[in-house]
Amino acid sequence: MNLTIQRHSIIEKLTNFADWLSQGQWQIVSSQKVDALQTEIYQLEKTLANAPTRPTRTIRNSKPLEPITEQQKIIDLAG
């Protein structure tokens, strides 16, 4: 809680300083949406860090279920 209050105090001071530098030409407003966005980015980074980088391989039996006939072999070779 104390950290949140300090953060808002710092943001307010920076906003006032930026306003003073720009001589009131720009209006700077701190937004709570930024905090929500940062939280969402953090959650996504954490999720992606644990995600596999390659798909899992499925090992299949290389033998066909039924024997291949000569006609099927010719058709496969013909493309």
C-alpha positions, 0 to 999 in steps of 0.5 A: 500500500505504501509503495502504491502511495509513493508511486502515485506521489512520484507520478504526480511530481513528474506530471507537475514538472512536465507541466512546468516544462511545457508551460501548460501547453500539454496536459499530462494525466496519469492513467490507471489503464497503464497499470492494468496493461503492465499487469497483463503484459507481465502475465503474458510474459510469464505464460510464454516463458513456461510455454513449449517452443516446439510442438510435441512429436507424436510417434506413430507406427510406421507399419500400415494397418493393412498390407499395401497391394502392388496397385497401391504402390504404383499409384503412390510412386506415380504421385 
